[in-house]
Amino acid sequence: MHRDLQLQEWSAVCAIEDIVPDTGVCALLGGRQVAVFRVGEKRLFAIDNYDPHSHAAVLSRGLVGSIGERVVVASPIYKQHFDLATGECLESEAHSVASYPVRVENGTVWVAT
């Protein structure tokens, strides 16, 4: 779930061209690791990079795909699926992660934390 937008700070992450379509990158924003994903040419998502199942910061390296209408990333360790729009863990809602607003401005990807 996104936090209150008025309390968030926007940070530049990288150029959109730096993220290969259907993959993710990791950014350190305010002491927090955030996984930023580019799906197709223009869709962007941001969630915590920390995988609560394996206790490792690896979600940015997971496989991007879909389950029904949901765009997900599969953790590279135990393969749990996280909804990129909401951060919800499909196998165990208790292990969900935070999601963050993301936008592109003049070719630069920005994430609010």
Backbone as XML, in Angstrom:
<?xml version="1.0"?>
<chain id="A" units="angstrom">
  <residue number="1" name="MET">
    <atom name="N" x="0.836" y="-1.168" z="0.000"/>
    <atom name="CA" x="0.000" y="0.000" z="0.000"/>
    <atom name="C" x="0.891" y="1.245" z="0.000"/>
  </residue>
  <residue number="2" name="HIS">
    <atom name="N" x="0.541" y="2.209" z="-0.833"/>
    <atom name="CA" x="1.299" y="3.456" z="-0.888"/>
    <atom name="C" x="1.075" y="4.251" z="0.401"/>
  </residue>
  <residue number="3" name="ARG">
    <atom name="N" x="2.121" y="4.916" z="0.844"/>
    <atom name="CA" x="1.995" y="5.792" z="2.003"/>
    <atom name="C" x="1.429" y="7.126" z="1.554"/>
  </residue>
  <residue number="4" name="ASP">
    <atom name="N" x="1.055" y="7.998" z="2.494"/>
    <atom name="CA" x="0.473" y="9.305" z="2.204"/>
    <atom name="C" x="1.407" y="10.096" z="1.288"/>
  </residue>
  <residue number="5" name="LEU">
    <atom name="N" x="0.910" y="10.469" z="0.096"/>
    <atom name="CA" x="1.740" y="11.157" z="-0.890"/>
    <atom name="C" x="2.282" y="12.485" z="-0.388"/>
  </residue>
  <residue number="6" name="GLN">
    <atom name="N" x="1.567" y="13.167" z="0.495"/>
    <atom name="CA" x="2.032" y="14.457" z="0.993"/>
    <atom name="C" x="3.263" y="14.312" z="1.881"/>
  </residue>
  <residue number="7" name="LEU">
    <atom name="N" x="3.463" y="13.143" z="2.449"/>
    <atom name="CA" x="4.596" y="12.925" z="3.349"/>
    <atom name="C" x="5.797" y="12.309" z="2.631"/>
  </residue>
  <residue number="8" name="GLN">
    <atom name="N" x="5.651" y="12.041" z="1.353"/>
    <atom name="CA" x="6.702" y="11.357" z="0.624"/>
    <atom name="C" x="7.670" y="12.329" z="-0.042"/>
  </residue>
  <residue number="9" name="GLU">
    <atom name="N" x="8.889" y="11.846" z="-0.184"/>
    <atom name="CA" x="9.928" y="12.601" z="-0.873"/>
    <atom name="C" x="10.268" y="11.863" z="-2.157"/>
  </residue>
  <residue number="10" name="TRP">
    <atom name="N" x="10.277" y="12.594" z="-3.284"/>
    <atom name="CA" x="10.609" y="12.002" z="-4.578"/>
    <atom name="C" x="12.114" y="12.014" z="-4.773"/>
  </residue>
  <residue number="11" name="SER">
    <atom name="N" x="12.657" y="10.886" z="-5.248"/>
    <atom name="CA" x="14.090" y="10.757" z="-5.510"/>
    <atom name="C" x="14.309" y="10.238" z="-6.925"/>
  </residue>
  <residue number="12" name="ALA">
    <atom name="N" x="15.289" y="10.825" z="-7.613"/>
    <atom name="CA" x="15.666" y="10.335" z="-8.941"/>
    <atom name="C" x="16.415" y="9.021" z="-8.772"/>
  </residue>
  <residue number="13" name="VAL">
    <atom name="N" x="16.093" y="8.047" z="-9.619"/>
    <atom name="CA" x="16.720" y="6.731" z="-9.538"/>
    <atom name="C" x="17.719" y="6.538" z="-10.673"/>
  </residue>
  <residue number="14" name="CYS">
    <atom name="N" x="17.263" y="6.684" z="-11.910"/>
    <atom name="CA" x="18.106" y="6.456" z="-13.079"/>
    <atom name="C" x="17.337" y="6.895" z="-14.314"/>
  </residue>
  <residue number="15" name="ALA">
    <atom name="N" x="17.976" y="6.828" z="-15.464"/>
    <atom name="CA" x="17.278" y="7.063" z="-16.727"/>
    <atom name="C" x="16.429" y="5.839" z="-17.038"/>
  </residue>
  <residue number="16" name="ILE">
    <atom name="N" x="15.285" y="6.046" z="-17.644"/>
    <atom name="CA" x="14.416" y="4.904" z="-17.970"/>
    <atom name="C" x="15.135" y="3.916" z="-18.881"/>
  </residue>
  <residue number="17" name="GLU">
    <atom name="N" x="16.034" y="4.402" z="-19.737"/>
    <atom name="CA" x="16.774" y="3.510" z="-20.627"/>
    <atom name="C" x="17.747" y="2.605" z="-19.873"/>
  </residue>
  <residue number="18" name="ASP">
    <atom name="N" x="18.056" y="2.946" z="-18.616"/>
    <atom name="CA" x="18.962" y="2.123" z="-17.812"/>
    <atom name="C" x="18.290" y="0.848" z="-17.297"/>
  </residue>
  <residue number="19" name="ILE">
    <atom name="N" x="16.968" y="0.776" z="-17.405"/>
    <atom name="CA" x="16.243" y="-0.414" z="-16.955"/>
    <atom name="C" x="15.781" y="-1.171" z="-18.196"/>
  </residue>
  <residue number="20" name="VAL">
    <atom name="N" x="16.314" y="-2.352" z="-18.389"/>
    <atom name="CA" x="15.920" y="-3.195" z="-19.516"/>
    <atom name="C" x="14.454" y="-3.592" z="-19.319"/>
  </residue>
  <residue number="21" name="PRO">
    <atom name="N" x="13.620" y="-3.515" z="-20.364"/>
    <atom name="CA" x="12.222" y="-3.922" z="-20.200"/>
    <atom name="C" x="12.084" y="-5.310" z="-19.592"/>
  </residue>
  <residue number="22" name="ASP">
    <atom name="N" x="11.111" y="-5.434" z="-18.698"/>
    <atom name="CA" x="10.769" y="-6.677" z="-18.002"/>
    <atom name="C" x="11.852" y="-7.140" z="-17.032"/>
  </residue>
  <residue number="23" name="THR">
    <atom name="N" x="12.574" y="-6.166" z="-16.479"/>
    <atom name="CA" x="13.556" y="-6.447" z="-15.426"/>
    <atom name="C" x="13.455" y="-5.365" z="-14.360"/>
  </residue>
  <residue number="24" name="GLY">
    <atom name="N" x="14.264" y="-5.527" z="-13.312"/>
    <atom name="CA" x="14.291" y="-4.550" z="-12.239"/>
    <atom name="C" x="15.703" y="-4.110" z="-11.908"/>
  </residue>
  <residue number="25" name="VAL">
    <atom name="N" x="15.775" y="-3.006" z="-11.182"/>
    <atom name="CA" x="17.034" y="-2.503" z="-10.640"/>
    <atom name="C" x="16.800" y="-2.171" z="-9.171"/>
  </residue>
  <residue number="26" name="CYS">
    <atom name="N" x="17.859" y="-2.080" z="-8.426"/>
    <atom name="CA" x="17.767" y="-1.716" z="-7.019"/>
    <atom name="C" x="18.308" y="-0.311" z="-6.829"/>
  </residue>
  <residue number="27" name="ALA">
    <atom name="N" x="17.620" y="0.478" z="-5.993"/>
    <atom name="CA" x="18.068" y="1.829" z="-5.661"/>
    <atom name="C" x="18.033" y="1.990" z="-4.154"/>
  </residue>
  <residue number="28" name="LEU">
    <atom name="N" x="19.016" y="2.677" z="-3.613"/>
    <atom name="CA" x="19.051" y="2.984" z="-2.191"/>
    <atom name="C" x="18.459" y="4.375" z="-2.015"/>
  </residue>
  <residue number="29" name="LEU">
    <atom name="N" x="17.286" y="4.445" z="-1.392"/>
    <atom name="CA" x="16.571" y="5.709" z="-1.228"/>
    <atom name="C" x="16.289" y="5.938" z="0.253"/>
  </residue>
  <residue number="30" name="GLY">
    <atom name="N" x="16.943" y="6.941" z="0.808"/>
    <atom name="CA" x="16.731" y="7.250" z="2.222"/>
    <atom name="C" x="17.048" y="6.094" z="3.140"/>
  </residue>
  <residue number="31" name="GLY">
    <atom name="N" x="18.083" y="5.327" z="2.823"/>
    <atom name="CA" x="18.464" y="4.191" z="3.657"/>
    <atom name="C" x="17.654" y="2.932" z="3.407"/>
  </residue>
  <residue number="32" name="ARG">
    <atom name="N" x="16.746" y="2.969" z="2.448"/>
    <atom name="CA" x="15.884" y="1.825" z="2.150"/>
    <atom name="C" x="16.183" y="1.330" z="0.731"/>
  </residue>
  <residue number="33" name="GLN">
    <atom name="N" x="16.300" y="0.009" z="0.570"/>
    <atom name="CA" x="16.488" y="-0.565" z="-0.762"/>
    <atom name="C" x="15.123" y="-0.727" z="-1.430"/>
  </residue>
  <residue number="34" name="VAL">
    <atom name="N" x="14.994" y="-0.130" z="-2.612"/>
    <atom name="CA" x="13.745" y="-0.186" z="-3.366"/>
    <atom name="C" x="14.030" y="-0.852" z="-4.706"/>
  </residue>
  <residue number="35" name="ALA">
    <atom name="N" x="13.189" y="-1.819" z="-5.080"/>
    <atom name="CA" x="13.289" y="-2.483" z="-6.371"/>
    <atom name="C" x="12.377" y="-1.754" z="-7.350"/>
  </residue>
  <residue number="36" name="VAL">
    <atom name="N" x="12.949" y="-1.288" z="-8.446"/>
    <atom name="CA" x="12.200" y="-0.550" z="-9.466"/>
    <atom name="C" x="12.150" y="-1.412" z="-10.721"/>
  </residue>
  <residue number="37" name="PHE">
    <atom name="N" x="10.939" y="-1.652" z="-11.225"/>
    <atom name="CA" x="10.740" y="-2.537" z="-12.366"/>
    <atom name="C" x="10.167" y="-1.770" z="-13.543"/>
  </residue>
  <residue number="38" name="ARG">
    <atom name="N" x="10.659" y="-2.132" z="-14.719"/>
    <atom name="CA" x="10.117" y="-1.615" z="-15.978"/>
    <atom name="C" x="9.454" y="-2.794" z="-16.680"/>
  </residue>
  <residue number="39" name="VAL">
    <atom name="N" x="8.157" y="-2.677" z="-16.903"/>
    <atom name="CA" x="7.397" y="-3.741" z="-17.551"/>
    <atom name="C" x="6.990" y="-3.231" z="-18.925"/>
  </residue>
  <residue number="40" name="GLY">
    <atom name="N" x="7.429" y="-3.930" z="-19.957"/>
    <atom name="CA" x="7.217" y="-3.440" z="-21.308"/>
    <atom name="C" x="8.058" y="-2.195" z="-21.518"/>
  </residue>
  <residue number="41" name="GLU">
    <atom name="N" x="7.591" y="-1.307" z="-22.336"/>
    <atom name="CA" x="8.361" y="-0.100" z="-22.635"/>
    <atom name="C" x="8.148" y="1.025" z="-21.624"/>
  </residue>
  <residue number="42" name="LYS">
    <atom name="N" x="6.931" y="1.126" z="-21.038"/>
    <atom name="CA" x="6.626" y="2.328" z="-20.265"/>
    <atom name="C" x="6.067" y="2.108" z="-18.865"/>
  </residue>
  <residue number="43" name="ARG">
    <atom name="N" x="5.641" y="0.912" z="-18.522"/>
    <atom name="CA" x="5.033" y="0.707" z="-17.197"/>
    <atom name="C" x="6.128" y="0.539" z="-16.156"/>
  </residue>
  <residue number="44" name="LEU">
    <atom name="N" x="6.014" y="1.274" z="-15.055"/>
    <atom name="CA" x="6.999" y="1.231" z="-13.977"/>
    <atom name="C" x="6.323" y="0.905" z="-12.654"/>
  </residue>
  <residue number="45" name="PHE">
    <atom name="N" x="7.041" y="0.164" z="-11.821"/>
    <atom name="CA" x="6.564" y="-0.211" z="-10.495"/>
    <atom name="C" x="7.738" y="-0.127" z="-9.532"/>
  </residue>
  <residue number="46" name="ALA">
    <atom name="N" x="7.438" y="0.088" z="-8.252"/>
    <atom name="CA" x="8.482" y="0.101" z="-7.227"/>
    <atom name="C" x="7.939" y="-0.561" z="-5.961"/>
  </residue>
  <residue number="47" name="ILE">
    <atom name="N" x="8.716" y="-1.503" z="-5.431"/>
    <atom name="CA" x="8.389" y="-2.191" z="-4.179"/>
    <atom name="C" x="9.666" y="-2.308" z="-3.360"/>
  </residue>
  <residue number="48" name="ASP">
    <atom name="N" x="9.516" y="-2.705" z="-2.091"/>
    <atom name="CA" x="10.710" y="-2.983" z="-1.286"/>
    <atom name="C" x="11.539" y="-4.058" z="-1.970"/>
  </residue>
  <residue number="49" name="ASN">
    <atom name="N" x="12.847" y="-3.963" z="-1.857"/>
    <atom name="CA" x="13.738" y="-4.963" z="-2.435"/>
    <atom name="C" x="13.911" y="-6.159" z="-1.504"/>
  </residue>
  <residue number="50" name="TYR">
    <atom name="N" x="13.538" y="-6.030" z="-0.263"/>
    <atom name="CA" x="13.731" y="-7.059" z="0.766"/>
    <atom name="C" x="12.689" y="-8.170" z="0.638"/>
  </residue>
  <residue number="51" name="ASP">
    <atom name="N" x="13.140" y="-9.390" z="0.504"/>
    <atom name="CA" x="12.265" y="-10.562" z="0.449"/>
    <atom name="C" x="12.070" y="-11.091" z="1.871"/>
  </residue>
  <residue number="52" name="PRO">
    <atom name="N" x="10.863" y="-10.957" z="2.436"/>
    <atom name="CA" x="10.651" y="-11.384" z="3.822"/>
    <atom name="C" x="10.734" y="-12.897" z="4.025"/>
  </residue>
  <residue number="53" name="HIS">
    <atom name="N" x="10.664" y="-13.684" z="2.964"/>
    <atom name="CA" x="10.781" y="-15.139" z="3.100"/>
    <atom name="C" x="12.228" y="-15.559" z="3.279"/>
  </residue>
  <residue number="54" name="SER">
    <atom name="N" x="13.126" y="-15.017" z="2.468"/>
    <atom name="CA" x="14.533" y="-15.418" z="2.517"/>
    <atom name="C" x="15.381" y="-14.484" z="3.362"/>
  </residue>
  <residue number="55" name="HIS">
    <atom name="N" x="14.815" y="-13.351" z="3.761"/>
    <atom name="CA" x="15.532" y="-12.331" z="4.535"/>
    <atom name="C" x="16.738" y="-11.792" z="3.764"/>
  </residue>
  <residue number="56" name="ALA">
    <atom name="N" x="16.561" y="-11.648" z="2.449"/>
    <atom name="CA" x="17.630" y="-11.131" z="1.594"/>
    <atom name="C" x="17.073" y="-10.019" z="0.701"/>
  </residue>
  <residue number="57" name="ALA">
    <atom name="N" x="17.921" y="-9.090" z="0.350"/>
    <atom name="CA" x="17.535" y="-7.981" z="-0.530"/>
    <atom name="C" x="17.756" y="-8.416" z="-1.979"/>
  </residue>
  <residue number="58" name="VAL">
    <atom name="N" x="16.742" y="-9.103" z="-2.547"/>
    <atom name="CA" x="16.920" y="-9.728" z="-3.858"/>
    <atom name="C" x="15.763" y="-9.530" z="-4.832"/>
  </residue>
  <residue number="59" name="LEU">
    <atom name="N" x="14.679" y="-8.898" z="-4.440"/>
    <atom name="CA" x="13.504" y="-8.859" z="-5.315"/>
    <atom name="C" x="13.775" y="-8.180" z="-6.648"/>
  </residue>
  <residue number="60" name="SER">
    <atom name="N" x="14.698" y="-7.227" z="-6.691"/>
    <atom name="CA" x="15.001" y="-6.551" z="-7.963"/>
    <atom name="C" x="15.581" y="-7.516" z="-8.989"/>
  </residue>
  <residue number="61" name="ARG">
    <atom name="N" x="16.061" y="-8.675" z="-8.545"/>
    <atom name="CA" x="16.652" y="-9.673" z="-9.449"/>
    <atom name="C" x="15.687" y="-10.798" z="-9.801"/>
  </residue>
  <residue number="62" name="GLY">
    <atom name="N" x="14.428" y="-10.654" z="-9.364"/>
    <atom name="CA" x="13.443" y="-11.695" z="-9.629"/>
    <atom name="C" x="12.928" y="-11.682" z="-11.054"/>
  </residue>
  <residue number="63" name="LEU">
    <atom name="N" x="12.163" y="-12.703" z="-11.393"/>
    <atom name="CA" x="11.574" y="-12.835" z="-12.724"/>
    <atom name="C" x="10.235" y="-12.114" z="-12.772"/>
  </residue>
  <residue number="64" name="VAL">
    <atom name="N" x="10.070" y="-11.240" z="-13.754"/>
    <atom name="CA" x="8.838" y="-10.473" z="-13.929"/>
    <atom name="C" x="7.902" y="-11.256" z="-14.841"/>
  </residue>
  <residue number="65" name="GLY">
    <atom name="N" x="6.631" y="-11.305" z="-14.464"/>
    <atom name="CA" x="5.638" y="-12.005" z="-15.278"/>
    <atom name="C" x="4.247" y="-11.578" z="-14.855"/>
  </residue>
  <residue number="66" name="SER">
    <atom name="N" x="3.280" y="-12.445" z="-15.109"/>
    <atom name="CA" x="1.916" y="-12.136" z="-14.707"/>
    <atom name="C" x="1.223" y="-13.400" z="-14.236"/>
  </residue>
  <residue number="67" name="ILE">
    <atom name="N" x="0.289" y="-13.201" z="-13.331"/>
    <atom name="CA" x="-0.601" y="-14.254" z="-12.868"/>
    <atom name="C" x="-1.997" y="-13.670" z="-13.026"/>
  </residue>
  <residue number="68" name="GLY">
    <atom name="N" x="-2.717" y="-14.159" z="-14.001"/>
    <atom name="CA" x="-4.003" y="-13.555" z="-14.343"/>
    <atom name="C" x="-3.767" y="-12.126" z="-14.806"/>
  </residue>
  <residue number="69" name="GLU">
    <atom name="N" x="-4.466" y="-11.187" z="-14.209"/>
    <atom name="CA" x="-4.326" y="-9.773" z="-14.550"/>
    <atom name="C" x="-3.215" y="-9.080" z="-13.757"/>
  </residue>
  <residue number="70" name="ARG">
    <atom name="N" x="-2.619" y="-9.767" z="-12.816"/>
    <atom name="CA" x="-1.629" y="-9.157" z="-11.934"/>
    <atom name="C" x="-0.221" y="-9.256" z="-12.521"/>
  </residue>
  <residue number="71" name="VAL">
    <atom name="N" x="0.498" y="-8.132" z="-12.480"/>
    <atom name="CA" x="1.908" y="-8.120" z="-12.868"/>
    <atom name="C" x="2.699" y="-8.417" z="-11.596"/>
  </residue>
  <residue number="72" name="VAL">
    <atom name="N" x="3.569" y="-9.427" z="-11.651"/>
    <atom name="CA" x="4.253" y="-9.897" z="-10.452"/>
    <atom name="C" x="5.743" y="-10.053" z="-10.699"/>
  </residue>
  <residue number="73" name="VAL">
    <atom name="N" x="6.474" y="-10.153" z="-9.590"/>
    <atom name="CA" x="7.866" y="-10.575" z="-9.628"/>
    <atom name="C" x="7.965" y="-11.813" z="-8.745"/>
  </residue>
  <residue number="74" name="ALA">
    <atom name="N" x="8.682" y="-12.825" z="-9.239"/>
    <atom name="CA" x="8.929" y="-14.033" z="-8.456"/>
    <atom name="C" x="10.284" y="-13.878" z="-7.792"/>
  </residue>
  <residue number="75" name="SER">
    <atom name="N" x="10.320" y="-14.043" z="-6.490"/>
    <atom name="CA" x="11.581" y="-13.943" z="-5.770"/>
    <atom name="C" x="12.574" y="-14.960" z="-6.333"/>
  </residue>
  <residue number="76" name="PRO">
    <atom name="N" x="13.834" y="-14.546" z="-6.526"/>
    <atom name="CA" x="14.806" y="-15.485" z="-7.085"/>
    <atom name="C" x="15.212" y="-16.606" z="-6.125"/>
  </residue>
  <residue number="77" name="ILE">
    <atom name="N" x="14.810" y="-16.518" z="-4.861"/>
    <atom name="CA" x="15.232" y="-17.549" z="-3.908"/>
    <atom name="C" x="14.166" y="-18.624" z="-3.714"/>
  </residue>
  <residue number="78" name="TYR">
    <atom name="N" x="13.001" y="-18.244" z="-3.147"/>
    <atom name="CA" x="11.962" y="-19.247" z="-2.889"/>
    <atom name="C" x="10.777" y="-19.158" z="-3.845"/>
  </residue>
  <residue number="79" name="LYS">
    <atom name="N" x="10.828" y="-18.234" z="-4.795"/>
    <atom name="CA" x="9.846" y="-18.115" z="-5.885"/>
    <atom name="C" x="8.468" y="-17.605" z="-5.467"/>
  </residue>
  <residue number="80" name="GLN">
    <atom name="N" x="8.314" y="-17.008" z="-4.273"/>
    <atom name="CA" x="7.036" y="-16.386" z="-3.938"/>
    <atom name="C" x="6.790" y="-15.233" z="-4.906"/>
  </residue>
  <residue number="81" name="HIS">
    <atom name="N" x="5.530" y="-14.960" z="-5.184"/>
    <atom name="CA" x="5.145" y="-13.923" z="-6.136"/>
    <atom name="C" x="4.660" y="-12.677" z="-5.402"/>
  </residue>
  <residue number="82" name="PHE">
    <atom name="N" x="5.179" y="-11.526" z="-5.813"/>
    <atom name="CA" x="4.794" y="-10.245" z="-5.242"/>
    <atom name="C" x="4.142" y="-9.400" z="-6.325"/>
  </residue>
  <residue number="83" name="ASP">
    <atom name="N" x="2.929" y="-8.903" z="-6.039"/>
    <atom name="CA" x="2.209" y="-8.036" z="-6.967"/>
    <atom name="C" x="2.975" y="-6.719" z="-7.055"/>
  </residue>
  <residue number="84" name="LEU">
    <atom name="N" x="3.380" y="-6.325" z="-8.257"/>
    <atom name="CA" x="4.192" y="-5.118" z="-8.409"/>
    <atom name="C" x="3.402" y="-3.840" z="-8.150"/>
  </residue>
  <residue number="85" name="ALA">
    <atom name="N" x="2.090" y="-3.869" z="-8.297"/>
    <atom name="CA" x="1.285" y="-2.672" z="-8.050"/>
    <atom name="C" x="1.034" y="-2.437" z="-6.570"/>
  </residue>
  <residue number="86" name="THR">
    <atom name="N" x="0.927" y="-3.531" z="-5.799"/>
    <atom name="CA" x="0.542" y="-3.390" z="-4.389"/>
    <atom name="C" x="1.580" y="-3.885" z="-3.392"/>
  </residue>
  <residue number="87" name="GLY">
    <atom name="N" x="2.521" y="-4.725" z="-3.835"/>
    <atom name="CA" x="3.482" y="-5.341" z="-2.933"/>
    <atom name="C" x="2.962" y="-6.589" z="-2.248"/>
  </residue>
  <residue number="88" name="GLU">
    <atom name="N" x="1.702" y="-6.964" z="-2.514"/>
    <atom name="CA" x="1.104" y="-8.127" z="-1.867"/>
    <atom name="C" x="1.809" y="-9.409" z="-2.281"/>
  </residue>
  <residue number="89" name="CYS">
    <atom name="N" x="2.114" y="-10.245" z="-1.298"/>
    <atom name="CA" x="2.662" y="-11.574" z="-1.572"/>
    <atom name="C" x="1.479" y="-12.496" z="-1.829"/>
  </residue>
  <residue number="90" name="LEU">
    <atom name="N" x="1.417" y="-13.089" z="-3.022"/>
    <atom name="CA" x="0.269" y="-13.903" z="-3.400"/>
    <atom name="C" x="0.167" y="-15.193" z="-2.598"/>
  </residue>
  <residue number="91" name="GLU">
    <atom name="N" x="1.297" y="-15.725" z="-2.155"/>
    <atom name="CA" x="1.279" y="-16.972" z="-1.388"/>
    <atom name="C" x="1.025" y="-16.756" z="0.094"/>
  </residue>
  <residue number="92" name="SER">
    <atom name="N" x="1.367" y="-15.592" z="0.612"/>
    <atom name="CA" x="1.222" y="-15.319" z="2.045"/>
    <atom name="C" x="1.097" y="-13.812" z="2.264"/>
  </residue>
  <residue number="93" name="GLU">
    <atom name="N" x="-0.129" y="-13.322" z="2.384"/>
    <atom name="CA" x="-0.360" y="-11.884" z="2.523"/>
    <atom name="C" x="0.424" y="-11.282" z="3.694"/>
  </residue>
  <residue number="94" name="ALA">
    <atom name="N" x="0.686" y="-12.076" z="4.713"/>
    <atom name="CA" x="1.441" y="-11.584" z="5.875"/>
    <atom name="C" x="2.876" y="-11.216" z="5.503"/>
  </residue>
  <residue number="95" name="HIS">
    <atom name="N" x="3.370" y="-11.715" z="4.379"/>
    <atom name="CA" x="4.730" y="-11.430" z="3.934"/>
    <atom name="C" x="4.777" y="-10.393" z="2.814"/>
  </residue>
  <residue number="96" name="SER">
    <atom name="N" x="3.740" y="-9.585" z="2.699"/>
    <atom name="CA" x="3.698" y="-8.549" z="1.679"/>
    <atom name="C" x="4.745" y="-7.478" z="1.965"/>
  </residue>
  <residue number="97" name="VAL">
    <atom name="N" x="5.113" y="-6.739" z="0.923"/>
    <atom name="CA" x="6.094" y="-5.656" z="1.047"/>
    <atom name="C" x="5.435" y="-4.340" z="0.643"/>
  </residue>
  <residue number="98" name="ALA">
    <atom name="N" x="6.081" y="-3.236" z="0.954"/>
    <atom name="CA" x="5.538" y="-1.923" z="0.600"/>
    <atom name="C" x="5.708" y="-1.664" z="-0.889"/>
  </residue>
  <residue number="99" name="SER">
    <atom name="N" x="4.780" y="-0.890" z="-1.444"/>
    <atom name="CA" x="4.901" y="-0.423" z="-2.826"/>
    <atom name="C" x="5.018" y="1.098" z="-2.786"/>
  </residue>
  <residue number="100" name="TYR">
    <atom name="N" x="5.579" y="1.659" z="-3.847"/>
    <atom name="CA" x="5.859" y="3.099" z="-3.881"/>
    <atom name="C" x="5.411" y="3.691" z="-5.202"/>
  </residue>
  <residue number="101" name="PRO">
    <atom name="N" x="4.966" y="4.948" z="-5.166"/>
    <atom name="CA" x="4.644" y="5.635" z="-6.414"/>
    <atom name="C" x="5.919" y="5.823" z="-7.237"/>
  </residue>
  <residue number="102" name="VAL">
    <atom name="N" x="5.777" y="5.722" z="-8.545"/>
    <atom name="CA" x="6.913" y="5.883" z="-9.455"/>
    <atom name="C" x="6.426" y="6.650" z="-10.678"/>
  </residue>
  <residue number="103" name="ARG">
    <atom name="N" x="7.283" y="7.478" z="-11.234"/>
    <atom name="CA" x="6.928" y="8.263" z="-12.415"/>
    <atom name="C" x="8.174" y="8.493" z="-13.266"/>
  </residue>
  <residue number="104" name="VAL">
    <atom name="N" x="7.955" y="8.907" z="-14.510"/>
    <atom name="CA" x="9.047" y="9.281" z="-15.401"/>
    <atom name="C" x="8.862" y="10.746" z="-15.746"/>
  </residue>
  <residue number="105" name="GLU">
    <atom name="N" x="9.942" y="11.494" z="-15.620"/>
    <atom name="CA" x="9.947" y="12.911" z="-15.955"/>
    <atom name="C" x="11.196" y="13.211" z="-16.766"/>
  </residue>
  <residue number="106" name="ASN">
    <atom name="N" x="11.012" y="13.669" z="-18.001"/>
    <atom name="CA" x="12.144" y="13.972" z="-18.885"/>
    <atom name="C" x="13.137" y="12.814" z="-18.989"/>
  </residue>
  <residue number="107" name="GLY">
    <atom name="N" x="12.596" y="11.589" z="-19.062"/>
    <atom name="CA" x="13.447" y="10.414" z="-19.232"/>
    <atom name="C" x="14.064" y="9.882" z="-17.949"/>
  </residue>
  <residue number="108" name="THR">
    <atom name="N" x="13.813" y="10.525" z="-16.810"/>
    <atom name="CA" x="14.360" y="10.079" z="-15.520"/>
    <atom name="C" x="13.270" y="9.416" z="-14.702"/>
  </residue>
  <residue number="109" name="VAL">
    <atom name="N" x="13.594" y="8.271" z="-14.091"/>
    <atom name="CA" x="12.670" y="7.551" z="-13.220"/>
    <atom name="C" x="12.772" y="8.144" z="-11.817"/>
  </residue>
  <residue number="110" name="TRP">
    <atom name="N" x="11.623" y="8.487" z="-11.240"/>
    <atom name="CA" x="11.520" y="9.033" z="-9.890"/>
    <atom name="C" x="10.658" y="8.121" z="-9.031"/>
  </residue>
  <residue number="111" name="VAL">
    <atom name="N" x="11.069" y="7.905" z="-7.778"/>
    <atom name="CA" x="10.320" y="7.089" z="-6.836"/>
    <atom name="C" x="10.088" y="7.902" z="-5.573"/>
  </residue>
  <residue number="112" name="ALA">
    <atom name="N" x="8.861" y="7.799" z="-5.034"/>
    <atom name="CA" x="8.526" y="8.479" z="-3.776"/>
    <atom name="C" x="8.595" y="7.477" z="-2.639"/>
  </residue>
  <residue number="113" name="THR">
    <atom name="N" x="9.343" y="7.839" z="-1.586"/>
    <atom name="CA" x="9.442" y="6.962" z="-0.411"/>
    <atom name="C" x="9.000" y="7.719" z="0.828"/>
  </residue>
</chain>
